[in-house]
Amino acid sequence: MARTPTGDDPTPVVDLSYAEASAELDGIITEFESGVVDVDRLVTRLERATEIVDELDARLRGTRLRVDELVPRLESAGQEDVTSDDDGDPGPSEPGSDDSLF
């Protein structure tokens, strides 16, 4: 069950923008690299970093799946526009020619 942010509790990662989560992760990494992390907060900061990495990874995978779904639709729509004009006759390119959008 997710905790509600109060006081020092951080904003849930799912509520952060990608840029905000990435910036927070950068800050945690900087803490670790500098050796400034308080031993009492070490596990908490490591858990938060892991939570951020998992969320950002899930967002990237979801975005990739969506892009993979949309690009063929865009290419298909582009081919329809190129291969016929208003009267239905073939346009500037012949079917099967290599003039894809990407």
C-alpha positions in Angstrom: 0.0 0.0 0.0 1.4 3.4 -1.0 2.2 5.9 1.7 0.7 9.4 1.6 3.4 12.1 1.6 3.5 14.0 4.9 6.3 16.0 6.3 9.6 14.5 5.1 8.0 11.8 3.0 8.8 12.2 -0.6 6.3 12.6 -3.4 5.3 9.2 -4.8 7.5 8.5 -7.8 4.4 7.9 -10.0 3.4 11.5 -9.3 6.7 13.0 -10.5 7.3 14.0 -14.1 10.1 12.1 -15.9 12.4 15.2 -15.5 11.6 15.5 -11.8 12.3 11.9 -11.1 15.5 11.9 -13.2 16.7 15.0 -11.3 16.0 13.4 -8.0 17.8 10.3 -9.0 20.8 12.5 -10.1 20.8 14.1 -6.6 20.8 10.7 -4.9 23.7 9.5 -7.1 25.6 12.7 -6.3 25.1 12.0 -2.5 26.4 8.5 -2.9 29.4 9.5 -5.0 30.3 12.3 -2.5 30.1 10.0 0.5 27.8 12.5 2.2 24.9 10.1 2.8 24.1 9.7 6.5 24.3 6.1 7.5 20.8 6.3 9.0 19.4 7.3 5.6 21.5 5.1 3.4 19.0 2.3 3.0 16.1 4.8 2.6 18.0 6.7 -0.2 18.9 3.4 -1.9 15.3 2.2 -1.8 14.2 5.6 -3.2 16.8 5.4 -6.0 15.6 1.9 -6.9 12.0 2.9 -6.9 12.8 5.8 -9.3 14.9 3.6 -11.6 12.1 1.1 -11.8 9.5 3.7 -12.6 11.6 5.5 -15.2 12.4 2.1 -16.8 8.7 1.2 -16.9 7.9 4.6 -18.5 10.6 4.1 -21.1 9.4 0.6 -22.0 5.8 1.8 -22.2 6.8 4.7 -24.4 8.8 2.4 -26.7 5.8 0.1 -27.1 3.6 3.0 -27.9 6.1 4.4 -30.5 6.4 0.9 -32.0 2.6 0.8 -32.3 2.2 4.3 -33.8 5.1 4.5 -36.3 3.6 1.8 -38.6 0.3 3.6 -38.5 2.0 6.9 -39.4 4.0 5.2 -42.2 0.8 3.6 -43.5 -1.1 6.9 -43.5 1.8 8.6 -45.2 1.8 5.9 -47.9 -1.9 6.4 -48.5 -1.4 10.1 -48.9 1.5 9.7 -51.4 0.1 6.9 -53.5 -3.2 8.5 -54.5 -4.4 12.0 -55.3 -8.0 13.3 -55.1 -9.3 11.3 -58.0 -7.8 8.0 -56.7 -5.2 7.7 -59.4 -1.7 6.8 -58.3 0.3 9.8 -57.2 3.9 10.7 -57.5 5.2 7.3 -56.3 4.3 3.8 -57.5 3.3 1.1 -55.0 6.3 -0.7 -53.7 8.7 2.2 -54.1 11.0 2.9 -51.2 9.8 6.3 -50.1 8.8 5.6 -46.5 8.6 8.3 -43.9 11.5 6.9 -41.8 
